[in-house]
Amino acid sequence: MNTVSNILFWISNGLLVPVVILLLLFFLKALLTIVSFFGEYWRRVKQQQAVGKLLEEASPADVVEKMQALPAKVKSPMLACMGSLLEHRDNQAYCERLLANYEVDAEKELGQCRSLLKLGPMLGLMGTLIPMGPALVGLAAGDITSMAYNMQVAFATTVVGIMTAVIGIITLQVKQRWYAHELNDLEYIYKLLHP
């Protein structure tokens, strides 16, 4: 039994470096996500003003004219999908496929936020528990310096993991609302094009 315990202890300690590296990579990804999130927020505010005005004023008779007046220079998945709906308005099956693909692309984008939300705390917990073993060994041996260092690593990985999850959950919740709103708008435009 002692041999098995030693093997598990060495495996656990060997995982500390990969866990800390992965945790740092996920934290960097979270920082990049939050920076791009604010840029996307401003783009969506402008886009929603234009699309909201179109949806308020559009009717089945003039929806094509209104959609052609939207800004073409703005790069947006929603505006690109709207353009494709307009271009292929005679092919109802293709338009339904466009909407389904838009929903799949939205889920793919949300999956990145979900990975931060789920894996950040998992890696943080692993980074917390792994150094606790050596910290307890240091405490038992009277090596307070070793114990303090390992406890510092344990608490730092916890904080980084939780911060990664916080960024993940905030961006996930807001993006879910964005995509749900955009999908509703696209379905409304689809219904206007196919009364």
Backbone hydrogen bonds, N-H to C=O, Kabsch-Sander energy under -0.5 kcal/mol:
donor,donor_aa,acceptor,acceptor_aa,energy
5,S,1,M,-2.3
6,N,2,N,-2.3
7,I,3,T,-2.4
8,L,4,V,-2.5
9,F,5,S,-2.3
10,W,6,N,-2.5
11,I,7,I,-2.5
12,S,8,L,-2.7
13,N,9,F,-2.5
14,G,10,W,-2.2
15,L,11,I,-1.2
15,L,12,S,-0.6
16,L,13,N,-1.0
19,V,15,L,-2.4
20,V,16,L,-2.6
21,I,17,V,-2.5
22,L,18,P,-2.7
23,L,19,V,-2.6
24,L,20,V,-2.3
25,L,21,I,-2.3
26,F,22,L,-2.6
27,F,23,L,-2.2
28,L,24,L,-2.4
29,K,25,L,-2.4
30,A,26,F,-2.2
31,L,27,F,-2.3
32,L,28,L,-2.5
33,T,29,K,-2.3
34,I,30,A,-2.3
35,V,31,L,-1.9
36,S,32,L,-2.5
37,F,33,T,-1.9
38,F,34,I,-1.5
39,G,35,V,-1.4
40,E,36,S,-2.5
41,Y,37,F,-2.1
42,W,38,F,-1.8
43,R,39,G,-1.7
44,R,40,E,-2.5
45,V,41,Y,-2.0
46,K,42,W,-1.7
47,Q,43,R,-2.3
48,Q,44,R,-2.9
49,Q,45,V,-1.5
50,A,46,K,-1.7
51,V,47,Q,-2.9
52,G,48,Q,-2.7
53,K,49,Q,-1.8
54,L,50,A,-1.9
55,L,51,V,-2.7
56,E,52,G,-1.9
57,E,53,K,-1.8
58,A,54,L,-2.0
62,D,59,S,-0.7
63,V,59,S,-1.4
66,K,62,D,-2.2
67,M,63,V,-2.5
68,Q,64,V,-1.8
69,A,65,E,-0.8
69,A,66,K,-0.7
70,L,67,M,-1.3
76,S,74,V,-0.8
80,A,76,S,-2.4
81,C,77,P,-2.3
82,M,78,M,-2.7
83,G,79,L,-2.4
84,S,80,A,-2.1
85,L,81,C,-2.6
86,L,82,M,-2.3
87,E,83,G,-2.6
88,H,84,S,-2.4
89,R,86,L,-1.1
91,N,88,H,-1.8
92,Q,90,D,-0.8
95,C,91,N,-1.9
96,E,92,Q,-2.1
97,R,93,A,-2.0
98,L,94,Y,-2.3
99,L,95,C,-2.1
100,A,96,E,-2.2
101,N,97,R,-2.6
102,Y,98,L,-2.2
103,E,99,L,-1.9
104,V,100,A,-2.0
105,D,101,N,-2.6
106,A,102,Y,-2.2
107,E,103,E,-2.2
108,K,104,V,-2.1
109,E,105,D,-2.1
110,L,106,A,-2.4
111,G,107,E,-1.7
112,Q,108,K,-0.9
112,Q,109,E,-0.7
113,C,109,E,-0.9
114,R,110,L,-2.3
115,S,111,G,-2.0
116,L,112,Q,-1.4
117,L,113,C,-2.2
118,K,114,R,-2.4
119,L,115,S,-2.5
120,G,116,L,-1.4
122,M,118,K,-1.2
123,L,119,L,-2.8
124,G,120,G,-2.4
125,L,121,P,-2.7
126,M,122,M,-2.4
127,G,123,L,-2.8
128,T,124,G,-1.0
129,L,125,L,-2.8
130,I,126,M,-2.5
132,M,128,T,-0.6
132,M,129,L,-0.5
133,G,129,L,-0.8
133,G,130,I,-0.8
135,A,131,P,-2.0
136,L,132,M,-2.4
137,V,133,G,-2.2
138,G,134,P,-2.6
139,L,135,A,-2.2
140,A,136,L,-2.5
141,A,137,V,-2.0
142,G,138,G,-0.7
142,G,139,L,-0.7
143,D,138,G,-2.6
144,I,142,G,-1.3
147,M,143,D,-2.0
148,A,144,I,-2.9
149,Y,145,T,-2.2
150,N,146,S,-2.3
151,M,147,M,-2.3
152,Q,148,A,-2.1
153,V,149,Y,-2.1
154,A,150,N,-2.2
155,F,151,M,-2.6
156,A,152,Q,-2.3
157,T,153,V,-2.3
158,T,154,A,-1.5
159,V,155,F,-2.2
160,V,156,A,-2.4
161,G,157,T,-2.3
162,I,158,T,-2.4
163,M,159,V,-2.5
164,T,160,V,-2.1
165,A,161,G,-1.8
166,V,162,I,-2.4
167,I,163,M,-2.2
168,G,164,T,-2.1
169,I,165,A,-2.8
170,I,166,V,-2.3
171,T,167,I,-2.3
172,L,168,G,-2.2
173,Q,169,I,-2.4
174,V,170,I,-2.0
175,K,171,T,-2.6
176,Q,172,L,-2.4
177,R,173,Q,-1.6
178,W,174,V,-2.3
179,Y,175,K,-2.8
180,A,176,Q,-2.3
181,H,177,R,-2.5
182,E,178,W,-2.8
183,L,179,Y,-2.6
184,N,180,A,-2.1
185,D,181,H,-2.3
186,L,182,E,-2.7
187,E,183,L,-2.4
188,Y,184,N,-2.1
189,I,185,D,-2.4
190,Y,186,L,-2.5
191,K,187,E,-2.2
192,L,188,Y,-2.0
193,L,189,I,-2.3
194,H,190,Y,-1.6
